[in-house]
Amino acid sequence: MGLTMTDPASLPALVLIVDDDKRLSDLLQRFLGENGFQTVAVQSAAEARDKLDALAFDILIVDVMMPGES
């Protein structure tokens, strides 16, 4: 069997959630997952930078007021 290419437009959007409030990020992950999105959640700006270096996200949801670094 040969390799098949998946049309990128048919893949679910990958969303990065950056929020220090775990309850809120869990709620966002559940809601977005139920609506066809793939999600990754982190709790700090440093973790977000690491994920951004490793993956190509389609959407970012970012808390702008976090302890340490906003």
N, C-alpha and C positions, 0 to 999 in steps of 0.2 A: 504494500500500500504506500502511496505517496503522501507527502505532507500536504495538509490543507491549510490555507490561510483563512483566518477569521476576519470578517469585515470589522474594523475597529468601531464603526458606527453602531454595530449590533451589540457591543459589549456594554455592560452597565457602567455608569459614571463612577469613578473612584473619588471619594470625598475624604478629605482630612479634616478632622474635628480637633481643634486646639482649645481646651478649656480646663481650668483647674478644678471645676466643680464636677466631680465624677457623676453625680446624680443627673445633672443636665446632659453631659456627654453620653451617658447610657441611654437616656430618653431619646436624644437625637439619633443615636445609632439604631435603636429599635425602630423608630419612625421611618428613617431613611431606608433601612433594610427591608421593611415591609412594603416599601414603595419602589423597590427595584434597584437601589443604589448599593454599592460596596462601600464600606467605611473602615477607616482606621482612626482611632482616637488616641490622643496623647494629652498629657497634663502640664506640659511646660514648653516654652519657646525652644529650649535646647533639644528636646525630643522632636519637636516639629522640624527643626533644621535637619536632624538626622534622617527623618522620614522623607523630607523633600530631596535630600541627596540620593536616596535609594529608590524612590518611586516617582512616577509621573502622575500627579493628581489632576483631576478635571475641575474640582471645586474645593475651595478652602472655606471652612467656617471657623472664625477665629475670635476668641474672647480678647477684647482690647485692654482689659484691666485685670492683669494677673500679678500675683506677688513675684518679686524678683525682676522680671522682664516682661514688658508688655509689647 
